[in-house]
Amino acid sequence: MKKFIHIIIAGPYLLGCILLLLAGCKKDKTGNYDPASPVTIADFIPKKGGGGTEVLITGTNFTTDLSKISVVLNDLPLKVIGASATQIMVVVPKKSKSGPIKVKIENQEVLSGSIFNYEYTRTVTTLAGSGNAAFANGKGTDASFNFSGQNWYRSCGIVVDNQLNVYVADPGNHCIRKIDPAGNVTTLAGNPAVSGYSDGKGTAANFSLPYDLAIDGSGNIYSADPGNWDIRMISPDGQAKTLGFASQEPWSIAFDTSTGKLFYGSCASPGSIYQIDAQGSSKAVVSGLNYPAGIKFDHAGNLFVSAHGDQLIRKFTAGTWQGSVVAGQQDKVGYVNGAASAAQFAYPWGIAIDSNDNIYLAGNGTGGGSTSNPDQSIRFIQALTYQVSTFAGSNAAGYTDGFGPQASFSAPGGVAVDKNGTVYVLDKNNNRIRKIVSE
């Protein structure tokens, strides 16, 4: 007689339930909690996952009464779907954060010794742009930008206001574009048919090479135009006004919300970061930098700079402007994630900082937008620890919408993040604006 062995392949939830049943039968059929004995956590699996991940916690002195069990991850409650005397099965909610797991049974609380690493699902889509280096207003892919008509265009200008309108510096069309939340692209200021210099409203204003943008709390846009050497303010209704002319060719610009002051940088070697006052006068606050590209401030007024020529991210402390290295290795070109000092960058360009002071970096600021550059991604630098990871994209240039590393960019040069944590990318070679939504 032949004997058949039946193998059941169980998913995470079924496997957890089987384990819970076995544990209950083997050790404690009642699962009664003893308030005189300590509650302990021995371990949990898996150690990482996204929203909806089922986590099996093992320990002692649990209970089968689910109403008495509370499990949280970074103060977010996890749904308890099963329990025995030695195991608890929970479901991780969406938009959690990494951290230890805390179990509370009646009046006893215990914290896990291990960290659950929360993994976001990051979806990359195309917000606007046909892919052609041209000019057209319209909705979504009916619109056209010109980021690559001349390979030396080096725009990193992209910002978002509190109403979720996206503003883009379009150097090939000599204007500032606006994309509303529905993806409709219009011209805020500048004439796409004219490269020049003049203040005015809407298409009556002229720009030469608007490269970077900043935004203040009132929705005013500021532009740095190395073609004109000017710093301009554009009101929400499109009125362009010159604030002053730069001491060095201005490539980047940033607004410090903690002080209400405006700064610009010159991507030269040596390059400097300047503060511009209400009278239009410039004062250097940091000098001697090696091709400083993107500049942004955190909420405490600290200045962060993508040091394009050094392959580093630098920090200059508010008040003293004392410099330090945040991440990267001096003069080492590469694409390496990890601890701050072990990470490598490859000619980083635009930079953005979110409401939690995490840093986002557009990884490819090479002249001509080299498709062979080792980094074609958006990098993420965690606040405080400065741990470096890839937010979306990879080391391969291309054009693909998709999830995280499956998506591709080609010479991403600018990056912005809105109040909800949605990230926007100026994708140079693809002449598109991309959008990254985290779960």
Summary of the structure (lengths in Angstrom):
residues: 439
radius of gyration: 26.0
end to end distance: 54.0
largest distance: 97.6
contacts: 1588
relative contact order: 0.10
helix: 7%
strand: 46%
